[in-house]
């Protein structure tokens, strides 16, 4: 049997979780004796479509399977083109409704692997409660609304945050720079000093770190120290970045979401050997880092000292 050849299309290289996804792809490919090529779409949905179509339409470039984390929509027409060309199609971190239809007559694997984004949001809502208690105001930096990921994380967060915690939402695009610019723009508003923000929560660690960097650059020391004293939380929890930032005290907490590409490649390899379709959807569970009782304990300890 020839070596399994896989194309992996990711959102951007300017994001620690995306880089972790790429690393998990390379590790899985090496373990399975597969070949993997990784491309980045620079957060551009049109560019991503064009990049993938080049591989589908040119026979010499065709991989055995394409693993894609869509920038925007689920790319139905691209998925159909891939499967028609005999290329497996795997969607990462996106809810797409076309998979049942696509799988009906597909001779190649077609499935999705997703983090449980609502549960990520629910954990973040519980972290808010563990840090603030029953009430307060949170400055919340969301990812782009064009993808289900941001909407599902927000939905989950709203389900579990205490009712008296108010959420003020800013927008980012998963990168450190977007978190930085969201906070810089926020600080330029007179209202930023009037809402008595109690913590900063971000839908990923990169935006959280960018937000912290914006506070660090404030020139008025009293204001700078006041903002930096606020808890800042993120999501993704990559060991070398998010978890490390928590241990260093730069973030108060994160939500660990395991990388998915390695699982997807493993499922492709099993499907190739067995000749069977993997499950239509595989959901991967997240966890709080640190654990919620530990976050609550830190809050209780800090309150007793004040």
The 8 nearest C-alpha neighbors of each residue, nearest first, counted from 0:
[[1, 2, 3, 272, 271, 33, 32, 268],
 [2, 0, 3, 4, 33, 32, 63, 34],
 [1, 3, 33, 4, 0, 32, 34, 31],
 [2, 4, 33, 34, 1, 63, 5, 268],
 [3, 5, 34, 62, 63, 35, 33, 2],
 [6, 4, 35, 64, 62, 65, 63, 34],
 [5, 7, 65, 36, 35, 37, 62, 66],
 [6, 8, 37, 66, 67, 65, 36, 38],
 [9, 7, 67, 38, 39, 37, 66, 68],
 [10, 8, 39, 68, 11, 67, 40, 38],
 [11, 9, 40, 42, 39, 70, 41, 68],
 [12, 10, 41, 39, 13, 42, 40, 9],
 [11, 13, 14, 18, 17, 39, 10, 41],
 [14, 12, 11, 174, 15, 17, 175, 18],
 [15, 13, 17, 12, 174, 16, 11, 18],
 [14, 16, 18, 17, 19, 205, 13, 240],
 [17, 15, 19, 18, 14, 20, 237, 235],
 [18, 16, 20, 19, 14, 15, 21, 12],
 [17, 19, 21, 15, 20, 16, 12, 22],
 [20, 18, 16, 22, 17, 21, 23, 15],
 [19, 21, 17, 23, 258, 18, 22, 260],
 [20, 22, 18, 24, 19, 23, 17, 25],
 [21, 23, 19, 25, 24, 20, 26, 18],
 [22, 24, 261, 26, 20, 21, 25, 260],
 [25, 23, 261, 21, 260, 27, 22, 26],
 [24, 26, 28, 22, 23, 27, 29, 21],
 [25, 27, 23, 29, 28, 24, 22, 30],
 [28, 26, 261, 30, 24, 29, 25, 23],
 [29, 27, 33, 25, 31, 30, 26, 32],
 [28, 30, 32, 26, 27, 31, 25, 33],
 [31, 29, 27, 28, 32, 26, 33, 25],
 [32, 30, 28, 33, 29, 27, 268, 265],
 [31, 33, 29, 30, 28, 2, 34, 3],
 [34, 32, 28, 3, 31, 2, 4, 29],
 [33, 35, 4, 28, 3, 5, 2, 32],
 [34, 36, 5, 6, 4, 28, 33, 37],
 [37, 35, 6, 7, 5, 38, 34, 4],
 [36, 38, 7, 8, 6, 35, 39, 21],
 [37, 39, 8, 7, 9, 36, 40, 6],
 [40, 38, 9, 11, 10, 41, 8, 12],
 [39, 41, 47, 10, 42, 43, 11, 46],
 [40, 42, 11, 43, 39, 10, 12, 46],
 [43, 41, 10, 40, 11, 70, 44, 172],
 [42, 44, 46, 41, 40, 45, 47, 70],
 [45, 43, 70, 47, 71, 46, 48, 42],
 [46, 44, 48, 47, 43, 49, 40, 50],
 [47, 45, 49, 43, 48, 44, 40, 50],
 [48, 46, 40, 44, 50, 45, 49, 43],
 [47, 49, 45, 51, 46, 50, 52, 44],
 [50, 48, 46, 52, 47, 51, 45, 53],
 [49, 51, 47, 53, 48, 52, 46, 54],
 [50, 52, 48, 53, 54, 49, 47, 55],
 [51, 53, 55, 49, 54, 50, 56, 48],
 [54, 52, 51, 56, 50, 55, 57, 49],
 [53, 55, 60, 61, 52, 51, 57, 56],
 [56, 54, 52, 61, 53, 57, 81, 51],
 [55, 57, 53, 54, 52, 58, 61, 60],
 [56, 58, 60, 59, 54, 55, 53, 61],
 [59, 57, 61, 60, 56, 55, 54, 62],
 [58, 60, 57, 61, 54, 62, 56, 55],
 [61, 59, 54, 58, 57, 62, 55, 53],
 [60, 62, 54, 58, 55, 59, 57, 63],
 [63, 61, 4, 64, 5, 6, 60, 86],
 [64, 62, 86, 4, 5, 87, 3, 61],
 [63, 65, 87, 86, 5, 62, 88, 6],
 [64, 66, 6, 88, 5, 7, 87, 89],
 [65, 67, 89, 7, 90, 6, 88, 8],
 [68, 66, 8, 90, 7, 69, 91, 65],
 [67, 69, 91, 9, 90, 92, 8, 10],
 [70, 68, 71, 67, 73, 72, 10, 93],
 [69, 71, 44, 10, 42, 43, 68, 72],
 [72, 70, 69, 44, 146, 145, 73, 74],
 [73, 71, 74, 69, 70, 146, 145, 44],
 [72, 74, 95, 75, 69, 71, 93, 94],
 [75, 73, 77, 72, 76, 78, 69, 48],
 [74, 76, 78, 77, 73, 79, 97, 72],
 [77, 75, 79, 78, 74, 80, 81, 73],
 [78, 76, 80, 74, 79, 75, 81, 52],
 [77, 79, 75, 81, 76, 80, 74, 82],
 [80, 78, 76, 82, 77, 81, 83, 75],
 [81, 79, 77, 83, 78, 82, 84, 76],
 [80, 82, 86, 78, 84, 79, 83, 55],
 [81, 83, 85, 86, 84, 79, 80, 87],
 [84, 82, 80, 85, 81, 79, 86, 105],
 [83, 85, 81, 82, 86, 80, 55, 56],
 [86, 84, 82, 83, 107, 81, 87, 106],
 [87, 85, 64, 82, 81, 63, 84, 107],
 [86, 88, 64, 108, 107, 109, 82, 65],
 [89, 87, 109, 65, 64, 66, 108, 78],
 [88, 90, 66, 110, 111, 109, 65, 67],
 [91, 89, 111, 67, 68, 66, 112, 110],
 [90, 92, 68, 112, 113, 93, 111, 67],
 [93, 91, 113, 114, 68, 112, 90, 94],
 [94, 92, 91, 95, 147, 90, 113, 73],
 [93, 95, 96, 147, 92, 73, 113, 111],
 [94, 96, 73, 97, 93, 98, 90, 72],
 [97, 95, 98, 94, 99, 100, 73, 75],
 [96, 98, 100, 95, 99, 101, 75, 73],
 [97, 99, 101, 100, 96, 102, 110, 95],
 [100, 98, 102, 101, 97, 103, 96, 279],
 [101, 99, 103, 98, 102, 97, 104, 96],
 [100, 102, 98, 99, 103, 97, 105, 104],
 [103, 101, 105, 99, 100, 104, 98, 109],
 [104, 102, 100, 101, 105, 99, 98, 106],
 [103, 105, 102, 106, 101, 100, 107, 82],
 [106, 104, 102, 107, 103, 101, 82, 108],
 [105, 107, 104, 108, 85, 82, 102, 87],
 [106, 108, 87, 105, 85, 86, 109, 82],
 [109, 107, 87, 276, 88, 110, 270, 277],
 [108, 110, 88, 89, 87, 102, 107, 98],
 [111, 109, 279, 89, 280, 90, 108, 98],
 [112, 110, 90, 280, 89, 91, 279, 281],
 [111, 113, 281, 91, 280, 282, 92, 90],
 [114, 112, 92, 282, 91, 283, 115, 281],
 [113, 115, 283, 116, 282, 92, 284, 256],
 [114, 116, 118, 284, 117, 283, 282, 113],
 [117, 115, 119, 152, 118, 114, 151, 148],
 [116, 118, 155, 151, 152, 120, 119, 115],
 [117, 119, 121, 120, 116, 115, 155, 122],
 [120, 118, 116, 122, 117, 121, 152, 285],
 [121, 119, 152, 156, 155, 123, 117, 118],
 [122, 120, 155, 156, 118, 124, 123, 159],
 [123, 121, 125, 119, 120, 124, 118, 126],
 [122, 124, 126, 120, 125, 121, 156, 119],
 [125, 123, 160, 156, 159, 121, 127, 126],
 [126, 124, 128, 122, 127, 123, 159, 160],
 [125, 127, 123, 129, 128, 124, 130, 122],
 [128, 126, 124, 130, 125, 129, 131, 123],
 [127, 129, 132, 125, 131, 126, 130, 160],
 [128, 130, 295, 126, 127, 132, 131, 294],
 [129, 131, 127, 128, 298, 132, 126, 295],
 [132, 130, 128, 127, 129, 135, 134, 133],
 [131, 133, 128, 129, 134, 130, 127, 135],
 [132, 134, 161, 128, 163, 131, 164, 135],
 [135, 133, 164, 163, 132, 131, 161, 136],
 [134, 136, 164, 197, 165, 131, 137, 163],
 [137, 135, 165, 196, 197, 164, 166, 138],
 [138, 136, 166, 198, 199, 196, 197, 139],
 [137, 139, 199, 167, 168, 166, 200, 198],
 [140, 138, 168, 200, 201, 167, 137, 199],
 [139, 141, 201, 169, 170, 168, 202, 171],
 [142, 140, 170, 202, 171, 149, 169, 201],
 [141, 143, 172, 171, 149, 173, 170, 202],
 [144, 142, 172, 145, 171, 149, 146, 141],
 [143, 145, 146, 149, 142, 150, 147, 141],
 [146, 144, 143, 71, 147, 72, 70, 149],
 [147, 145, 144, 148, 71, 149, 143, 72],
 [146, 148, 150, 149, 151, 93, 94, 145],
 [149, 147, 151, 146, 150, 152, 116, 93],
 [150, 148, 142, 152, 151, 147, 144, 141],
 [151, 149, 153, 147, 152, 148, 154, 144],
 [152, 150, 117, 154, 148, 153, 149, 116],
 [151, 153, 120, 117, 116, 155, 149, 154],
 [154, 152, 156, 150, 151, 155, 120, 149],
 [155, 153, 151, 157, 152, 156, 150, 117],
 [154, 156, 120, 121, 117, 158, 152, 153],
 [157, 155, 120, 124, 121, 153, 158, 154],
 [156, 158, 154, 155, 160, 159, 153, 124],
 [159, 157, 155, 156, 160, 154, 121, 124],
 [158, 160, 124, 121, 156, 157, 125, 161],
 [159, 161, 124, 157, 125, 156, 128, 158],
 [160, 162, 163, 133, 164, 128, 159, 134],
 [163, 161, 164, 160, 134, 133, 165, 159],
 [162, 164, 134, 161, 165, 133, 135, 160],
 [163, 165, 134, 135, 161, 162, 136, 166],
 [166, 164, 136, 137, 163, 135, 167, 134],
 [165, 167, 137, 136, 138, 168, 139, 164],
 [168, 166, 138, 139, 137, 165, 169, 136],
 [167, 169, 139, 140, 138, 166, 170, 141],
 [168, 170, 140, 139, 141, 181, 167, 171],
 [171, 169, 141, 140, 142, 181, 143, 168],
 [170, 172, 177, 142, 178, 141, 173, 143],
 [171, 173, 142, 143, 174, 177, 170, 141],
 [174, 172, 142, 206, 171, 203, 205, 14],
 [175, 173, 177, 176, 205, 206, 14, 172],
 [176, 174, 209, 205, 206, 178, 177, 179],
 [175, 177, 179, 174, 178, 209, 180, 206],
 [176, 178, 171, 180, 174, 179, 175, 172],
 [179, 177, 206, 209, 210, 181, 175, 176],
 [178, 180, 209, 210, 176, 213, 177, 182],
 [179, 181, 183, 177, 182, 178, 184, 176],
 [182, 180, 178, 184, 179, 183, 177, 185],
 [181, 183, 185, 184, 180, 179, 210, 186],
 [184, 182, 180, 186, 185, 181, 213, 179],
 [185, 183, 187, 181, 182, 186, 180, 188],
 [186, 184, 182, 187, 183, 188, 181, 191],
 [185, 187, 183, 188, 184, 191, 182, 189],
 [186, 188, 184, 185, 183, 189, 191, 182],
 [189, 187, 190, 186, 191, 185, 184, 192],
 [188, 190, 191, 192, 187, 193, 186, 185],
 [189, 191, 193, 188, 192, 194, 186, 185],
 [190, 192, 189, 188, 193, 186, 185, 194],
 [193, 191, 190, 194, 189, 195, 186, 188],
 [192, 194, 190, 191, 195, 189, 196, 188],
 [193, 195, 196, 192, 191, 190, 136, 197],
 [196, 194, 193, 197, 192, 136, 135, 191],
 [195, 197, 136, 194, 137, 198, 138, 135],
 [196, 198, 136, 137, 135, 195, 229, 131],
 [199, 197, 230, 137, 229, 196, 231, 138],
 [198, 200, 231, 138, 137, 139, 230, 232],
 [201, 199, 232, 139, 231, 233, 138, 140],
 [202, 200, 140, 233, 207, 203, 139, 232],
 [201, 203, 141, 234, 233, 140, 142, 200],
 [202, 204, 234, 233, 201, 205, 206, 235],
 [205, 203, 233, 207, 234, 206, 241, 208],
 [204, 206, 175, 208, 207, 174, 203, 209],
 [205, 207, 178, 175, 209, 208, 204, 174],
 [208, 206, 204, 210, 205, 201, 209, 233],
 [207, 209, 211, 205, 210, 206, 204, 175],
 [208, 210, 175, 179, 178, 206, 212, 211],
 [211, 209, 179, 178, 207, 213, 208, 212],
 [210, 212, 208, 214, 213, 209, 215, 207],
 [211, 213, 215, 209, 214, 210, 208, 216],
 [214, 212, 179, 210, 211, 216, 215, 183],
 [213, 215, 211, 212, 216, 217, 223, 226],
 [216, 214, 212, 213, 217, 211, 223, 227],
 [217, 215, 214, 213, 218, 212, 223, 211],
 [216, 218, 223, 214, 215, 219, 213, 220],
 [217, 219, 220, 216, 223, 222, 215, 221],
 [220, 218, 222, 217, 221, 223, 224, 216],
 [221, 219, 223, 222, 218, 224, 217, 225],
 [222, 220, 224, 223, 219, 225, 226, 218],
 [221, 223, 225, 220, 224, 219, 226, 217],
 [224, 222, 220, 217, 226, 221, 225, 214],
 [225, 223, 227, 221, 222, 226, 220, 228],
 [224, 226, 222, 228, 223, 227, 221, 229],
 [227, 225, 228, 223, 224, 229, 222, 214],
 [228, 226, 224, 229, 225, 223, 214, 211],
 [227, 229, 225, 226, 224, 230, 223, 231],
 [228, 230, 198, 227, 226, 197, 231, 199],
 [231, 229, 198, 251, 199, 228, 232, 250],
 [232, 230, 199, 250, 251, 200, 198, 229],
 [233, 231, 200, 252, 251, 253, 250, 201],
 [232, 234, 204, 253, 203, 201, 207, 202],
 [233, 235, 203, 254, 253, 204, 202, 236],
 [236, 234, 256, 255, 254, 237, 203, 204],
 [237, 235, 255, 241, 242, 254, 253, 234],
 [236, 238, 241, 240, 239, 235, 242, 16],
 [239, 237, 242, 240, 236, 241, 243, 255],
 [240, 238, 243, 237, 242, 241, 244, 236],
 [239, 241, 243, 237, 238, 242, 244, 15],
 [242, 240, 236, 237, 244, 243, 204, 238],
 [243, 241, 238, 245, 236, 244, 240, 237],
 [242, 244, 246, 240, 245, 241, 239, 247],
 [245, 243, 247, 249, 241, 242, 246, 250],
 [246, 244, 250, 248, 242, 243, 247, 251],
 [247, 245, 243, 248, 244, 242, 249, 250],
 [248, 246, 244, 245, 249, 243, 250, 242],
 [249, 247, 245, 250, 246, 244, 251, 243],
 [248, 250, 244, 247, 245, 251, 231, 246],
 [251, 249, 245, 231, 248, 232, 244, 252],
 [250, 252, 230, 231, 232, 245, 248, 249],
 [253, 251, 232, 250, 288, 245, 289, 233],
 [252, 254, 233, 234, 288, 232, 236, 287],
 [255, 253, 234, 287, 236, 235, 288, 286],
 [254, 256, 236, 235, 286, 285, 287, 288],
 [255, 257, 285, 235, 254, 236, 258, 114],
 [258, 256, 255, 259, 285, 283, 235, 114],
 [259, 257, 20, 260, 19, 256, 23, 261],
 [258, 260, 262, 261, 257, 263, 20, 112],
 [259, 261, 263, 24, 262, 20, 23, 258],
 [260, 262, 24, 23, 27, 264, 263, 259],
 [263, 261, 265, 259, 260, 264, 266, 112],
 [262, 264, 260, 266, 261, 265, 267, 259],
 [265, 263, 267, 261, 266, 262, 260, 268],
 [264, 266, 262, 268, 267, 263, 261, 269],
 [265, 267, 263, 269, 264, 268, 270, 262],
 [266, 268, 264, 270, 265, 269, 271, 263],
 [267, 269, 271, 265, 270, 266, 264, 272],
 [270, 268, 266, 272, 271, 267, 273, 265],
 [271, 269, 267, 273, 275, 274, 268, 272],
 [270, 272, 268, 274, 269, 273, 267, 275],
 [271, 273, 269, 270, 274, 268, 275, 267],
 [274, 272, 270, 275, 271, 269, 276, 268],
 [273, 275, 270, 271, 272, 276, 269, 107],
 [276, 274, 270, 273, 277, 271, 108, 272],
 [275, 277, 108, 270, 278, 274, 109, 107],
 [278, 276, 279, 270, 275, 266, 110, 108],
 [279, 277, 280, 276, 281, 110, 111, 109],
 [278, 280, 110, 111, 277, 281, 98, 109],
 [281, 279, 111, 278, 112, 110, 282, 113],
 [280, 282, 112, 113, 111, 283, 278, 279],
 [281, 283, 113, 114, 115, 112, 280, 284],
 [284, 282, 114, 115, 113, 281, 285, 257],
 [283, 285, 115, 114, 282, 286, 256, 118],
 [286, 284, 256, 255, 119, 254, 283, 115],
 [287, 285, 255, 254, 288, 284, 256, 122],
 [286, 288, 254, 290, 289, 255, 291, 253],
 [289, 287, 290, 253, 254, 252, 255, 286],
 [288, 290, 287, 252, 293, 291, 294, 253],
 [289, 291, 287, 288, 293, 292, 294, 286],
 [290, 292, 294, 293, 295, 287, 289, 126],
 [293, 291, 295, 294, 290, 296, 129, 289],
 [292, 294, 296, 291, 295, 290, 289, 297],
 [295, 293, 291, 297, 296, 292, 129, 298],
 [294, 296, 129, 292, 298, 293, 297, 291],
 [295, 297, 293, 299, 298, 294, 292, 300],
 [298, 296, 300, 294, 295, 299, 301, 293],
 [297, 299, 295, 301, 296, 300, 130, 302],
 [300, 298, 296, 302, 297, 301, 303, 295],
 [299, 301, 297, 303, 298, 302, 296, 304],
 [300, 302, 298, 304, 299, 303, 297, 305],
 [303, 301, 299, 305, 304, 300, 298, 297],
 [302, 304, 300, 301, 305, 299, 298, 297],
 [305, 303, 301, 302, 300, 299, 298, 297],
 [304, 302, 303, 301, 300, 299, 298, 297]]
